[in-house]
Amino acid sequence: MPNANGEDAPTGRTSIHEDTNNDRVYDKTSACPQSYFKSDGAN
């Protein structure tokens, strides 16, 4: 059980790696903060 303000808040970021030309090498990478995604408990 959290005992401090913000202790249970999500932190970090999500990385997205893409292969844009189908050569099986990731050639595009982007990252966004975890807060960018909805955190309503739904999948």
MODELLER restraints for C-alpha pairs under 7 A, 6 or more apart:
rsr = mdl.restraints
at = mdl.atoms
rsr.add(forms.Gaussian(group=physical.xy_distance, feature=features.Distance(at['CA:2:A'], at['CA:8:A']), mean=6.11, stdev=0.5))
rsr.add(forms.Gaussian(group=physical.xy_distance, feature=features.Distance(at['CA:10:A'], at['CA:34:A']), mean=6.89, stdev=0.5))
rsr.add(forms.Gaussian(group=physical.xy_distance, feature=features.Distance(at['CA:11:A'], at['CA:34:A']), mean=6.28, stdev=0.5))
rsr.add(forms.Gaussian(group=physical.xy_distance, feature=features.Distance(at['CA:12:A'], at['CA:33:A']), mean=6.28, stdev=0.5))
rsr.add(forms.Gaussian(group=physical.xy_distance, feature=features.Distance(at['CA:12:A'], at['CA:34:A']), mean=5.75, stdev=0.5))
rsr.add(forms.Gaussian(group=physical.xy_distance, feature=features.Distance(at['CA:13:A'], at['CA:31:A']), mean=6.53, stdev=0.5))
rsr.add(forms.Gaussian(group=physical.xy_distance, feature=features.Distance(at['CA:13:A'], at['CA:32:A']), mean=5.51, stdev=0.5))
rsr.add(forms.Gaussian(group=physical.xy_distance, feature=features.Distance(at['CA:13:A'], at['CA:33:A']), mean=4.18, stdev=0.5))
rsr.add(forms.Gaussian(group=physical.xy_distance, feature=features.Distance(at['CA:13:A'], at['CA:34:A']), mean=4.61, stdev=0.5))
rsr.add(forms.Gaussian(group=physical.xy_distance, feature=features.Distance(at['CA:14:A'], at['CA:31:A']), mean=5.56, stdev=0.5))
rsr.add(forms.Gaussian(group=physical.xy_distance, feature=features.Distance(at['CA:14:A'], at['CA:32:A']), mean=5.57, stdev=0.5))
rsr.add(forms.Gaussian(group=physical.xy_distance, feature=features.Distance(at['CA:14:A'], at['CA:33:A']), mean=6.29, stdev=0.5))
rsr.add(forms.Gaussian(group=physical.xy_distance, feature=features.Distance(at['CA:14:A'], at['CA:34:A']), mean=6.02, stdev=0.5))
rsr.add(forms.Gaussian(group=physical.xy_distance, feature=features.Distance(at['CA:15:A'], at['CA:30:A']), mean=5.81, stdev=0.5))
rsr.add(forms.Gaussian(group=physical.xy_distance, feature=features.Distance(at['CA:15:A'], at['CA:31:A']), mean=4.34, stdev=0.5))
rsr.add(forms.Gaussian(group=physical.xy_distance, feature=features.Distance(at['CA:15:A'], at['CA:32:A']), mean=6.74, stdev=0.5))
rsr.add(forms.Gaussian(group=physical.xy_distance, feature=features.Distance(at['CA:16:A'], at['CA:29:A']), mean=5.65, stdev=0.5))
rsr.add(forms.Gaussian(group=physical.xy_distance, feature=features.Distance(at['CA:16:A'], at['CA:30:A']), mean=5.27, stdev=0.5))
rsr.add(forms.Gaussian(group=physical.xy_distance, feature=features.Distance(at['CA:16:A'], at['CA:31:A']), mean=6.05, stdev=0.5))
rsr.add(forms.Gaussian(group=physical.xy_distance, feature=features.Distance(at['CA:17:A'], at['CA:26:A']), mean=5.94, stdev=0.5))
rsr.add(forms.Gaussian(group=physical.xy_distance, feature=features.Distance(at['CA:17:A'], at['CA:28:A']), mean=5.85, stdev=0.5))
rsr.add(forms.Gaussian(group=physical.xy_distance, feature=features.Distance(at['CA:17:A'], at['CA:29:A']), mean=4.55, stdev=0.5))
rsr.add(forms.Gaussian(group=physical.xy_distance, feature=features.Distance(at['CA:17:A'], at['CA:30:A']), mean=6.69, stdev=0.5))
rsr.add(forms.Gaussian(group=physical.xy_distance, feature=features.Distance(at['CA:18:A'], at['CA:26:A']), mean=5.18, stdev=0.5))
rsr.add(forms.Gaussian(group=physical.xy_distance, feature=features.Distance(at['CA:18:A'], at['CA:27:A']), mean=6.24, stdev=0.5))
rsr.add(forms.Gaussian(group=physical.xy_distance, feature=features.Distance(at['CA:18:A'], at['CA:28:A']), mean=5.11, stdev=0.5))
rsr.add(forms.Gaussian(group=physical.xy_distance, feature=features.Distance(at['CA:18:A'], at['CA:29:A']), mean=6.31, stdev=0.5))
rsr.add(forms.Gaussian(group=physical.xy_distance, feature=features.Distance(at['CA:19:A'], at['CA:25:A']), mean=5.78, stdev=0.5))
rsr.add(forms.Gaussian(group=physical.xy_distance, feature=features.Distance(at['CA:19:A'], at['CA:26:A']), mean=4.45, stdev=0.5))
rsr.add(forms.Gaussian(group=physical.xy_distance, feature=features.Distance(at['CA:19:A'], at['CA:27:A']), mean=5.56, stdev=0.5))
rsr.add(forms.Gaussian(group=physical.xy_distance, feature=features.Distance(at['CA:19:A'], at['CA:28:A']), mean=6.59, stdev=0.5))
rsr.add(forms.Gaussian(group=physical.xy_distance, feature=features.Distance(at['CA:20:A'], at['CA:27:A']), mean=6.67, stdev=0.5))
